[in-house]
Amino acid sequence: MKLIADSGSTKTDWACLQKDKTCIRFTSAGYNPNYITAEYMSKDIQNSLPHCLDEAEITEIYFYGAGVTELQFPFVRSVLQGIFPNASTIFVEMDLLASARALLGDRPGFAAILGTGTNSCLYDGRKITLNVDSLGFILGDEGSGAYMGKQLIIDYIRHNMSKDVWKMVEDYVKMDGDEIIDQIYTKPYPNRWCAHFSKFIGDHLQDETSYFRNLVERSFSDLFEKIITHYPNYQAFELNCVGSIAYCFHDYLEKVASSFGMKMGKIIRYPIDGLVDYHSIHQ
């Protein structure tokens, strides 16, 4: 049986393709190998496995993960081999290839991730040919949920919003500036914490104030100015995206893309759906 995993910053979506073509789905925590131990990853996967799934029957594993570079491939393979001893194929790659395969299959094109973080690439139908580095949460990730949350927090602490909007944010955050700074600089997973504000932003897009709509459009404009426009001849490609931010804010993303001369392509919320289709036909 084939086991497929799409591991993001927040959670991992799993799909097990069985011999009778049925599919078992489940979720677990996200596994960024830069921040976790092998023991943690192994225990969490084993605790998340459905009772109906027999580890001994898994013969192929395709694991795509955020933060998984070539340096971490042996780490991930070792953990997975320990859990699934009969897996003769353990394919490990970064989540960006998962997005390209889920969106484009065997077709060349442009693929992006807009979720907790941001990433993008040009894809030739087999491999990634160009990647403009998003630089991660601290230095970049423009257009992501964490980036939007970070812009909201900056405006809130600096009072760069109307009094009504500031009070609205204060009632939601329930923290002052010092507490927020402490949360971001001393607590684990500040990117996840910032990204959780994207739902709050989305819930207020239809408010009378234009602040939240402007924040979303500004974030996507930054994505284009800092990342997408640095791809050669980017306007020749359609903008294909995976991730909750692309999915939930697609109208605003399409508006900004159009202003930069780029047409919208395919948007899917969860890459795992496209990966199931891809690995069902690829041996």
Summary of the structure (lengths in Angstrom):
residues: 283
radius of gyration: 19.7
end to end distance: 11.6
largest distance: 60.9
contacts: 908
relative contact order: 0.14
helix: 48%
strand: 20%
